[in-house]
Amino acid sequence: MRRVVVIGGGVTGAAIAYDLSLRGFRVTLLERGSAGSGTSGRTHGLLHSGCRYVADVEVARECYSENQILRRIAPYLFEKNGGLFVAITEDDLRYKEFFLEKCEEAGIPVREVSREEALRLEPNLNPQLKAAVVVPDGTFDPLKVILSFLASAKKYGADIRLYNEVRGFRVGGGEVKAVKVLDKVSLREYELEADFFVNATGAWANKVASLAGLHVPVKPSPGVMVALDGRIGNMVFNRLNKPGDGDIIVHHRGTSVIGTTSWVVSDPDEVTAPKEHVELLLRRGAEMAPIVSRMRVKAVYVSSRPLIGQAAQTGREISRSFAIIDHSSEGVSNFFSIIGGKFITARLMAEKMGDVVCEHAGVTAPSRTAELPLVPYWHFYG
Ligand SMILES: Cc1cc2nc3c(=O)[nH]c(=O)nc-3n(C[C@H](O)[C@H](O)[C@H](O)COP(=O)(O)OP(=O)(O)OC[C@H]3O[C@@H](n4cnc5c(N)ncnc54)[C@H](O)[C@@H]3O)c2cc1C
């Protein structure tokens, strides 16, 4: 049986471990912290309908398709609350026709509703809103989704090693022979040999690849989120305009989360939330839902998107939303990195990564993750 080491226990690594285990590989997943302790545990938790990305119809279609697959394979993980895109200004209103046309082109079912209906659905929206469109958004608890992928991987034999940090690689003869690991619970250092290595460390992908002398063109791009002390709606609130700062409010249990901002850093381990970003989010959030200005802030958090830098265009480009880098071009034939994408496209990213590993290993088993039900998250600890 061919052995694969997957590095990174965010949603991407978890989904890859599942995909490859299902295809008959012996998988070990190494994560330096707890499950989802990187970016995946700190997202909005928005099951995108794809409408946010309609300017790129292919990406929008991809999101909507994954939205539907995830609801089918794990219906218990997603709140079927839907979302609303609302126009507040004349500028927002001008975006509406383009938005509706593109949603239709992407095949996403949306429905324009009157101001009165929007306010009946969500009384805390700005009563001056100029237009509203209902879309098939949803919400999820990121940790539960990650644990479901990990539980599913475990069911097919994967060895999931949390708190196991990759510290280096043994490279020779044009291959990575082994990964050097520190078990942070026992403080034991060890080496693990494998046939293939998959670097799914998101914003850290270049830091990890550089331990093997390789390069990943990832641009860590942090975003701030502000959690309010109280839930101000049920459906996801989106601003009807091109994606920008403070244009989403997602409700989870007893809180509503306003997001997000975006900038680029060189080291994802050195990121804090700037005070002015918090102020901007509260101001922009109050434009969509004036009640925001009267709410207490419960928490502020920040995490970094693993955005694709320019050079990735020369890598193995799988889709406009994510990239798989085959490091053969740098002289190492069994090491692959994956960056970009979104939380909700992790299953698809894993399928494409699995295809690449299978091609190198001469394995013909197809991906089955779109059909099989996910194992519920509580089995992870069983
Ligand atoms: C502010 C914000 C909001 C977002 N909201 C949404 C949303 O609502 N919906 C959506 O679909 N997407 C959202 N996204 C995008 C989504 O969160 C990311 O694309 C996704 O979580 C990336 O997952 P990942 O597994 O690739 O990376 P990560 O989750 O960062 O996983 C990488 C893992 O690698 C580990 N690691 C690093 N170095 C090592 C090492 N040396 N050894 C072992 N492990 C290591 C890290 O600890 C980490 O857990 C959002 C992103 C941001 C920034």
The ligand as a Tripos MOL2 file, in Angstrom:
@<TRIPOS>MOLECULE
LIG
   53    58     1     0     0
SMALL
NO_CHARGES

@<TRIPOS>ATOM
      1 C1        -11.3310   36.1740    7.5910 C.3       1 LIG1
      2 C2        -11.6610   34.9840    6.7510 C.ar      1 LIG1
      3 C3        -12.9710   34.5470    6.6330 C.ar      1 LIG1
      4 C4        -13.2650   33.4450    5.8190 C.ar      1 LIG1
      5 N1        -14.5670   33.0230    5.7360 N.ar      1 LIG1
      6 C5        -14.8670   31.9590    4.9490 C.ar      1 LIG1
      7 C6        -16.2020   31.4830    4.8770 C.ar      1 LIG1
      8 O1        -17.0930   31.9890    5.5380 O.2       1 LIG1
      9 N2        -16.4600   30.4350    4.0540 N.ar      1 LIG1
     10 C7        -15.4980   29.8460    3.3060 C.ar      1 LIG1
     11 O2        -15.8080   28.9130    2.5560 O.2       1 LIG1
     12 N3        -14.2040   30.2570    3.3720 N.ar      1 LIG1
     13 C8        -13.8740   31.2830    4.1910 C.ar      1 LIG1
     14 N4        -12.5770   31.7090    4.2870 N.ar      1 LIG1
     15 C9        -11.5270   30.9730    3.5510 C.3       1 LIG1
     16 C10       -11.1510   29.7000    4.3230 C.3       1 LIG1
     17 O3        -11.1760   29.9260    5.6940 O.3       1 LIG1
     18 C11        -9.7600   29.1970    3.9270 C.3       1 LIG1
     19 O4         -9.6380   29.1680    2.5270 O.3       1 LIG1
     20 C12        -9.5300   27.7870    4.4790 C.3       1 LIG1
     21 O5         -9.8860   27.6990    5.8410 O.3       1 LIG1
     22 C13        -8.0650   27.3830    4.3200 C.3       1 LIG1
     23 O6         -7.9340   26.0890    4.8580 O.3       1 LIG1
     24 P1         -6.5560   25.3050    4.8230 P.3       1 LIG1
     25 O7         -6.8120   23.9760    5.4160 O.co2     1 LIG1
     26 O8         -6.0000   25.3690    3.4450 O.co2     1 LIG1
     27 O9         -5.5910   26.1750    5.7530 O.3       1 LIG1
     28 P2         -5.5200   26.1780    7.3650 P.3       1 LIG1
     29 O10        -6.8410   26.0060    7.9760 O.co2     1 LIG1
     30 O11        -4.7370   27.3600    7.7630 O.co2     1 LIG1
     31 O12        -4.7100   24.8520    7.6680 O.3       1 LIG1
     32 C14        -3.3120   24.7750    7.5830 C.3       1 LIG1
     33 C15        -2.8230   24.0540    8.8220 C.3       1 LIG1
     34 O13        -1.4270   23.7940    8.6870 O.3       1 LIG1
     35 C16        -0.8850   23.7810   10.0020 C.3       1 LIG1
     36 N5          0.5680   23.9200    9.9490 N.ar      1 LIG1
     37 C17         1.2930   25.0230    9.6580 C.ar      1 LIG1
     38 N6          2.6100   24.7490    9.7570 N.ar      1 LIG1
     39 C18         2.7220   23.4350   10.1090 C.ar      1 LIG1
     40 C19         3.8260   22.5660   10.3750 C.ar      1 LIG1
     41 N7          5.0920   22.9860   10.3070 N.pl3     1 LIG1
     42 N8          3.5560   21.2770   10.7430 N.ar      1 LIG1
     43 C20         2.2850   20.8180   10.8290 C.ar      1 LIG1
     44 N9          1.2130   21.6200   10.5980 N.ar      1 LIG1
     45 C21         1.4260   22.9010   10.2330 C.ar      1 LIG1
     46 C22        -1.5900   24.9740   10.6690 C.3       1 LIG1
     47 O14        -1.5520   24.8570   12.0910 O.3       1 LIG1
     48 C23        -2.9890   24.8780   10.0960 C.3       1 LIG1
     49 O15        -3.8970   24.2200   10.9550 O.3       1 LIG1
     50 C24       -12.2420   32.7900    5.1150 C.ar      1 LIG1
     51 C25       -10.9160   33.2090    5.2670 C.ar      1 LIG1
     52 C26       -10.6220   34.2940    6.0750 C.ar      1 LIG1
     53 C27        -9.2170   34.7310    6.2450 C.3       1 LIG1
@<TRIPOS>BOND
     1     1     2 1
     2     2     3 ar
     3     2    52 ar
     4     3     4 ar
     5     4     5 ar
     6     4    50 ar
     7     5     6 ar
     8     6     7 ar
     9     6    13 1
    10     7     8 2
    11     7     9 ar
    12     9    10 ar
    13    10    11 2
    14    10    12 ar
    15    12    13 ar
    16    13    14 ar
    17    14    15 1
    18    14    50 ar
    19    15    16 1
    20    16    17 1
    21    16    18 1
    22    18    19 1
    23    18    20 1
    24    20    21 1
    25    20    22 1
    26    22    23 1
    27    23    24 1
    28    24    25 2
    29    24    26 1
    30    24    27 1
    31    27    28 1
    32    28    29 2
    33    28    30 1
    34    28    31 1
    35    31    32 1
    36    32    33 1
    37    33    34 1
    38    33    48 1
    39    34    35 1
    40    35    36 1
    41    35    46 1
    42    36    37 ar
    43    36    45 ar
    44    37    38 ar
    45    38    39 ar
    46    39    40 ar
    47    39    45 ar
    48    40    41 1
    49    40    42 ar
    50    42    43 ar
    51    43    44 ar
    52    44    45 ar
    53    46    47 1
    54    46    48 1
    55    48    49 1
    56    50    51 ar
    57    51    52 ar
    58    52    53 1
@<TRIPOS>SUBSTRUCTURE
     1 LIG1         1 GROUP 0 **** ****
